[in-house]
Amino acid sequence: SFNMAKEPVASVCLTPSTKMFGNVYLDNEMKITKIIEKPKKGDLGNYVLSGVFILPSRFFSVLEKTKFNMELALGSLIKEIGLKASIWEGEWIDIAYPWDILIANKIIMDSWGRASISKSARLIGDVRIEGPVQIEDNVEIRSGTIIEGPSFIGADSFIGNNVLIRKYTSVGKGCIIGYGVELKNCILSGNSRIGRLSFIGDSVIGNNVDIGSGIMTINGNLDRSTVKSTVNKKSMDTNLNKLGAFVGDDAIIGSGNTIMAGAVINSKVRIPHHYTYPKEKCK
């Protein structure tokens, strides 16, 4: 749209419900006439802003004048020089809650058609790769590991012996995954470590996180009800039957801990090792 119109462009899309988003109203030439953030029921439009913009650099000064109110700033731009709409017809999700990251990750990985393995990656011994797996530069994967695609292994990561990496797992740059770990539908950000014989499922792990050996993320309730999580100190129903934990940057989780479904561990939190002997801490 930008190449054709040579004017500012905002991407828009259709969504089953528009009431929680910035609604866009168009004229016959696909120009945006107005934008209303979370309009009242009677004013709901068909399209919503989908988050991609091509705007002139002076838009930043407009943002400052409106105290960084995006709705007011875009409204000013519409009045001054106009704003063209470009319709996105692919899958789209608004990442409003932490668990939406997992859904977005799945949308991206489902678009992969084939495997891509860097020539500098080292697969030592019997390593089995199934489906569209992307492995970046200088990754080392030890014997006995199984990787089910779609999955992603970032540059400079180390995957130990007998690791199982299941579908929709993303391992960030510089991660270390210990012996016998199982990763399922999870996102590990860069430079994180997972100790041996741990299970991380349906979870999002931040940067520089150190997870000890024998960690279990519970990813469901016994009665198979939907998992609840905490957002801004409020309990919310995620409407998901499978959900693990959210671990912030620089957190440290000691060995032997079990983390309940939907748990949120804040950045830089330190959880001590869990042990049964001795009963009292050694002095």
Secondary structure, DSSP 8 states (H G I E B T S, - for coil): -HHHH-S-EEEEEE-S--TTSEEEEE-TTSBEEEEEES--GGG--SEEEEEEEE--TTHHHHHHHTTT-HHHHHHHHHHHT--EEEE--S------STTHHHHHHHHHHTT--S-EE-TT-EE-SS-EEESSEEE-TT-EE-TT-EEESSEEE-TT-EE-TT-EE-TTEEE-TT-EE-TT-EEES-EE-TT-EE-TT-EEES-EE-TT-EE-TT-EE--S-TT----EEEETTEEEE---S----EE-TT-EE-TT-EE-TT-EE-TT-EE-----SSSS---
